[in-house]
Amino acid sequence: MRSFFLSFFLLIFCSMQSSAQPQRVITREQLPVAAEQFLSEYFPSADIATLSEQSAFAGREYDVFFHNGTHIEFSSAGEWREVSSREALPQGIVPPTIQAYVSEHYPSQSIRHIERSRKEWEVGLANGFELKFDRDFRLIDVDD
C-alpha cells in the first residue's frame, strides 16, 4: 500500500513537472491582435515593463506588466482575463451593470481589480472589498 501511494505521488509530481513551462519574454507585436487592441484602447500611453507568454492547459497565456504596477492577463485568443492596478481601472473595462452597482453601493470607492471567468466576475475595490457577480451580473458574494 505504501509503495502504491509513493508511486502515485511520483506520477503526479512528474506530470506536473513536464507540464510546467517557463515564461518567455515577447514583444508587443507577438501578442494576439485582440490583446494589442485592448492595450491600445485602454492603456495607450502606459509604459510596459514586461510582456511574457507561457503555455497553459488551454493554449497560451500572456501577461503584461506596466511600470506603474498595472498587470493584465490575456487568454490565448487575446481576451483579457484579469486586470489589476494601483489606480482606478479605465472606463469601459468594467461592465456598466457592475460599475453602476459599485457607484450606488460604494460611491467613494474605485475599482482596481477585475477578473472574469465563464461563470463569474470578481472586482476588487480600493478599500479591499471584493465583490463577486454571476455571469448575469447579479451580486453573489461580498468579501471584506
Number of C-alpha atoms within 10 A of each C-alpha: 6 7 8 9 10 11 12 11 12 12 12 11 11 11 11 11 10 8 11 13 12 10 14 11 14 15 10 16 8 14 22 16 14 16 23 15 14 16 17 12 12 14 15 10 9 13 12 16 13 15 19 19 23 16 16 14 8 8 10 14 22 28 20 21 18 16 11 13 12 21 19 21 21 22 20 20 15 19 17 23 17 19 20 20 20 13 14 14 19 13 11 10 13 18 11 12 12 20 16 13 14 18 14 10 9 14 10 11 16 17 27 20 24 23 18 17 12 8 9 16 24 21 24 22 19 16 13 14 14 17 19 21 18 16 13 10 16 14 16 12 12 13 9 10
